Amino acid sequence: MNDLYSLLRTQEYSGRGIIIGTTPSGKAAVGYFIMGRSASSRARRFERNGDELAIKYTAEKDPEHAELIIYSPIRLIGNRLIVTNGDQTDTVYEALRLGGSFESALATRAFEPDPPHFTARISGMVTFDSGRPTFELSVLKAGDPEGRTCVRNFFRYEEQRGVGHFIHTYMGGREVLKTFSGEPWEVNVPDDIDEFTETVWNGINEDNKVALYTRFIDPATMEYTDRLINKYE
């Protein structure tokens, strides 16, 4: 299992990241962060929207391709929490509302249309059933350098206390960013939400981090505690 802080420190530019798992005491843990290299990517902040999470744009001029950087990262429907790095949050939400599934919803989507990077769409969902959480993750990425095909990877995990799984959009690169590849990283999750939050925030590259949101959820009651950090207030 990877030490979460050490793993984050090795990534100069992870882009956006999702961590979902279970604390040693059995709470579901969710973390989502965004990073930015351009002025428009950095002109963002997280805001709570009831029990959900929104991204607000803070610059005066609307950005190009606003749908790629302004979206709802976290939404709730019934006993499910959805977390993604784009407007596919709404795609999954609507599919679940109509009786579909996480996988069927994302089968209708692909990577982001931002050549030459073709940024991966990363998504996660926590389902609370019988007092125990289960987890799903997905990575939708280009299957070729020209973006003509899409590879859709799906992963399902049962509860494993003290263990989380971490996916992010980029593995490195400078001019053309390399897409995340392989299975989600297995990482340690502590019992203290402040420790978890500080580990992620301090591990993300200082020059490029923008915002972080974390939440610990009691699977029996759905009651939660959360933390929110914005670098650019």
Secondary structure as the mmCIF struct_conf table of DSSP 4:
data_model
#
loop_
_struct_conf.conf_type_id
_struct_conf.id
_struct_conf.beg_label_comp_id
_struct_conf.beg_label_asym_id
_struct_conf.beg_label_seq_id
_struct_conf.end_label_comp_id
_struct_conf.end_label_asym_id
_struct_conf.end_label_seq_id
STRN STRN1 ASN A 2 ASN A 2
HELX_RH_AL_P HELX_RH_AL_P1 LEU A 4 ARG A 9
TURN_TY1_P TURN_TY1_P1 THR A 10 THR A 10
BEND BEND1 GLU A 12 GLU A 12
STRN STRN2 ARG A 16 THR A 22
TURN_TY1_P TURN_TY1_P2 PRO A 24 SER A 25
BEND BEND2 GLY A 26 GLY A 26
STRN STRN3 ALA A 28 MET A 35
BEND BEND3 ARG A 37 SER A 38
HELX_RH_AL_P HELX_RH_AL_P2 ALA A 39 ARG A 42
BEND BEND4 ALA A 43 ALA A 43
STRN STRN4 ARG A 44 ASN A 49
TURN_TY1_P TURN_TY1_P3 GLY A 50 ASP A 51
STRN STRN5 GLU A 52 TYR A 57
BEND BEND5 ALA A 59 LYS A 61
HELX_LH_PP_P HELX_LH_PP_P1 ASP A 62 PRO A 63
TURN_TY1_P TURN_TY1_P4 GLU A 64 HIS A 65
HELX_RH_3T_P HELX_RH_3T_P1 ALA A 66 LEU A 68
TURN_TY1_P TURN_TY1_P5 ILE A 69 ILE A 69
BEND BEND6 ILE A 70 TYR A 71
BEND BEND7 PRO A 73 PRO A 73
STRN STRN6 ILE A 74 ILE A 77
TURN_TY1_P TURN_TY1_P6 GLY A 78 ASN A 79
STRN STRN7 ARG A 80 THR A 84
BEND BEND8 ASN A 85 GLY A 86
TURN_TY1_P TURN_TY1_P7 ASP A 87 ASP A 87
HELX_RH_AL_P HELX_RH_AL_P3 GLN A 88 ARG A 97
TURN_TY1_P TURN_TY1_P8 LEU A 98 GLY A 99
HELX_RH_AL_P HELX_RH_AL_P4 PHE A 102 LEU A 106
TURN_TY1_P TURN_TY1_P9 ALA A 107 THR A 108
BEND BEND9 PHE A 111 PHE A 111
BEND BEND10 PRO A 113 PRO A 113
TURN_TY1_P TURN_TY1_P10 PRO A 115 HIS A 117
HELX_LH_PP_P HELX_LH_PP_P2 THR A 119 ALA A 120
STRN STRN8 ARG A 121 ASP A 129
TURN_TY1_P TURN_TY1_P11 SER A 130 GLY A 131
STRN STRN9 ARG A 132 ALA A 142
BEND BEND11 GLY A 143 ASP A 144
TURN_TY1_P TURN_TY1_P12 PRO A 145 GLU A 146
BEND BEND12 GLY A 147 GLY A 147
BEND BEND13 THR A 149 THR A 149
STRN STRN10 CYS A 150 TYR A 157
TURN_TY1_P TURN_TY1_P13 ARG A 161 GLY A 162
STRN STRN11 VAL A 163 HIS A 168
BEND BEND14 THR A 169 THR A 169
STRN STRN12 TYR A 170 GLY A 172
BEND BEND15 ARG A 174 VAL A 176
HELX_LH_PP_P HELX_LH_PP_P3 LEU A 177 LEU A 177
STRN STRN13 LYS A 178 THR A 179
HELX_LH_PP_P HELX_LH_PP_P4 PHE A 180 PHE A 180
BEND BEND16 GLY A 182 GLU A 183
HELX_LH_PP_P HELX_LH_PP_P5 PRO A 184 PRO A 184
STRN STRN14 TRP A 185 ASN A 188
BEND BEND17 ASP A 191 ASP A 191
HELX_RH_AL_P HELX_RH_AL_P5 ILE A 193 GLY A 203
BEND BEND18 ILE A 204 ILE A 204
TURN_TY1_P TURN_TY1_P14 GLU A 206 ASN A 208
STRN STRN15 LYS A 209 ILE A 217
TURN_TY1_P TURN_TY1_P15 PRO A 219 THR A 221
STRN STRN16 TYR A 224 ASN A 230
BEND BEND19 LYS A 231 LYS A 231
#
